[in-house]
Amino acid sequence: MQTPTQVLDTYFLDIRYALLEIAAMFDRYDAAALRVGEATDDPRRTLLQDAVRLLADEKHGEKHGEKHDENQYDRAETLLNLFSDLDDETQEGKKRTHPF
């Protein structure tokens, strides 16, 4: 079992890289939208923004407001459900709004 410091020591650089890639993608999207004069209404972009908000929201890092058991943290599970909703939308041809 790792300590919190060991978790950061292990994953910090990889996660920093991933976050920089996410920021760069949003920058590229915004630049492309400016070039063509408008942004598309693409549910994938909205979903990615929702996912970033979810990661930054500490209340989604725990289930039922408790912090007693390591199995209670559910950000990954919530993201998987969020992205599976997009798959459902694509298959059904409809849009949903997410509460994030």
Contacts in CASP RR format, 6 or more apart in sequence:
PFRMAT RR
TARGET T0000
AUTHOR 0000-0000-0000
METHOD contacts of the structure
MODEL  1
MQTPTQVLDTYFLDIRYALLEIAAMFDRYDAAALRVGEATDDPRRTLLQD
AVRLLADEKHGEKHGEKHDENQYDRAETLLNLFSDLDDETQEGKKRTHPF
2 10 0 8 1.000
22 48 0 8 1.000
22 52 0 8 1.000
25 48 0 8 1.000
26 48 0 8 1.000
29 39 0 8 1.000
29 45 0 8 1.000
30 39 0 8 1.000
33 39 0 8 1.000
33 40 0 8 1.000
39 45 0 8 1.000
43 86 0 8 1.000
43 89 0 8 1.000
43 95 0 8 1.000
44 86 0 8 1.000
46 98 0 8 1.000
47 82 0 8 1.000
47 83 0 8 1.000
47 85 0 8 1.000
47 86 0 8 1.000
47 98 0 8 1.000
50 82 0 8 1.000
50 98 0 8 1.000
50 100 0 8 1.000
51 79 0 8 1.000
51 82 0 8 1.000
51 83 0 8 1.000
51 100 0 8 1.000
53 100 0 8 1.000
54 60 0 8 1.000
54 75 0 8 1.000
54 78 0 8 1.000
54 79 0 8 1.000
54 82 0 8 1.000
54 100 0 8 1.000
55 75 0 8 1.000
55 79 0 8 1.000
57 100 0 8 1.000
59 65 0 8 1.000
60 74 0 8 1.000
60 75 0 8 1.000
60 78 0 8 1.000
61 73 0 8 1.000
61 74 0 8 1.000
61 75 0 8 1.000
62 72 0 8 1.000
62 73 0 8 1.000
62 74 0 8 1.000
63 72 0 8 1.000
63 73 0 8 1.000
63 74 0 8 1.000
64 72 0 8 1.000
66 72 0 8 1.000
82 98 0 8 1.000
82 100 0 8 1.000
85 96 0 8 1.000
85 98 0 8 1.000
88 96 0 8 1.000
89 95 0 8 1.000
89 96 0 8 1.000
END
